[in-house]
Amino acid sequence: MQEQETLLKIRNLSTSFRIAGKFYAAVDDVSLDIFKNEVFALVGESGCGKTALAMSITKLHNQLYTRMSGEVIFKERNVLALNNDQLQDIRGRNVGMIFQDALSALNPLMRVGYQIEETLYYHGSMSAADRKMRVLELFTEVGLPNPELAYTQYPHQLSGGMRQRVMIACALACKPDLIIADEPTTALDVTIQAQILDLLRKLQAEMQATIILITHDLGVVAEMADRVAVMYAGQIVEMASVWDLFGNPQHPYTRSLLASIPNLDVYTERLHVIKGMVPPLHLLPRSGCRFSARTPWLPSSVHQETPTYHEVAPGHIVLCTCYAHFVFEGEDFQTAKVEGR
């Protein structure tokens, strides 16, 4: 098997935000390798640190209220050590960002065509006529029905699906090597979601780009991703290929997330619910297994005081030892193991 080429290396990344004069890590000592030409999904509940990690990759956080440490190596440069001018050269040109809320991300006072032209102006030497032609070409690629009309419209004049297509066009304008898609289908209806996902898959195949897909929708992950990292309370708790993660989930949090998906083939009176919720940032436990509070029926002895990663299969890693002892509440451990749960 040919070894994949690494595009992005994240090493011991921590991103902390200031709350009442103190800093608390929302991304806590995360290390990842992202390969060229893959779709890498980052999943977890709201508040787990997914967007904070994505924004850290291009150092988009407000530095007055944020502390960052570790390394984000992109094209042999540590992004965290770059100044603003160097960062501006990477953003847009080498890394495209599809933000979660297109209406908030787009400038309400500028026509959408000019907003994409602005990206081309800063990162190229095209003439004004060539820039407009490129924007119309992008609008056609992303499936906007009337590119000439869309070029002249303001964000509020477009539907949610059309605004998301404009965001995708903006991210792809300079043909970046890396596209970060932060919940690109949130707040869109099911039909438009499917169209956006098909569009991303098609464009990724054409451009040979890498996509980091951030979502809480496991159906989207199953359809789009090559590899998956599950994030909880600022940490990566499990990482594997999409086949291994769905076929053989290990961490209690991953198994709980998958169990909460309705199964049309199995009758049940009640859907599975994960106890509790992700703690607020300033109340996150900073030692032991961070998911243990949501599995109170498990004895404390199954958790590590200082959780470490365990490789359960090639390329499949899990945090803490509790994965080997986990059963759902009310289940018997031996019965669950015999039945393969």
Buried (B, 14 or more C-beta within 10 A) or exposed (E): EEEBEEBBBBBEBBBBBEEEEEBBBBBBBBEBBBBBBBBBBBBBBEBBBBBBBBBBBBBBBEEEEBBBEBBBBBEEEEBBEBEEEEBEEBBBBBBBBBBBBBBEBBEEEBBBBBBBBBBBEEBEEBEEEEBBEBBBEBBEBBBBEEBEEBBEBBBEEBEBBBBBBBBBBBBBBBEBBBBBBBBBBBEBEEEBBBBBBEBBBEBBEEBEBBBBBBBBBBEBBBBBBBBBBBBBBBBBBBBBBBEBBBEEBBBBBBBBBBBEEEEEEEEEEEEBEBEEEBBEBEEBEEEBBBBBBBBEEBEEEBBEEEBEBBEBEEEBBBBBBBBEBBBBEEBEEEEEEEEEE
